């Protein structure tokens, strides 16, 4: 008996098999990657980096032009503040 060449499956059937076997895993993987990307972008807090930790910027409005905002540096005193505990009395 002679061997006959295999009959190829129609494209519609190959597409259906792909949809049932591989597409759910592909969609799940893309959802996981999208969730990770959104989590990194919006849920994880960002650290604020500044040149000196004792200085910050404070936006203020310029007096002559009420709509123009300028930024002036603000410095903080880093001295340790100690408050004695209040005396407990009956």
N, C-alpha and C positions, 0 to 999 in steps of 0.2 A: 504494500500500500504506500503510495507516495504522500509525502508530507505537504500539506497545504499551508500557505502563509496565514498567519493569524488575522482575523478580522478586527479592525480597529473599532473602538467604541465611539459612538457619536459624541460630538462636543457637548451636547446637552447633558448626557449622562456623566461625562467627566467633570463638568461644572457642578452638577448635583453632588457627586461624591466629594469634591473639594469643599463645597459648602457644608456638608455634614461632618466631614472628618477633620478638616484643618481650620476652617474659618472661626469656629468657636474659640480655639486656642489662640489664634491670631488676635481676635477681638479682645479676649481677656488680657493678653499681654499688652496690647495698646492701652487698655483701660488702666492697667497697673502703672505703666510708664507715664500716662497723663496724670494720674493721681499723685505720683511722686513729684512730677514737675510742678503741679499746682501746690502741693504741700511745701516744697522748697521755696516757692515764690511768695505764698501768702500766709502760711501757718507758722513757719519757723521765724522767730524774732531775729532781727539783724542787730549786730553790734555797732554801736556808734564809735567811730574812731576820730580822735581829735589830736592835734599836735601836742597840746599840753592838757593834762586832765583837770587842771584848775581853771580852765578858761572855757567860756561858752559864748555863743552869739545870741543877741537879743534883738529881734527886728523892732524898729520904731518908725513912726511916721514923721517925716520932716515937717516942721511947722509951716513954712511958706506954701509948699505944695502939699495939700492934705492927702494926695493919692500916691505920692512917691514914698516908698519904704526904703529905709537905710538900715544897715546892720552895724551895731556897735558891740565891741567885745565886752563881756562881763567876766570879772574875776571873782573867785571865791576864796575865802580864807580857809586854809586847810588845818588850822589849829584845832586840837582836840578839845571838845566841849565836855566838861565833866560837871554833872549836877549831882550834888549829894542827895542821897535818898531822904525823903521826908521822915521826920522823927515820928515814930508811932507812939501815940499816948492813949491811955484808956480814959 
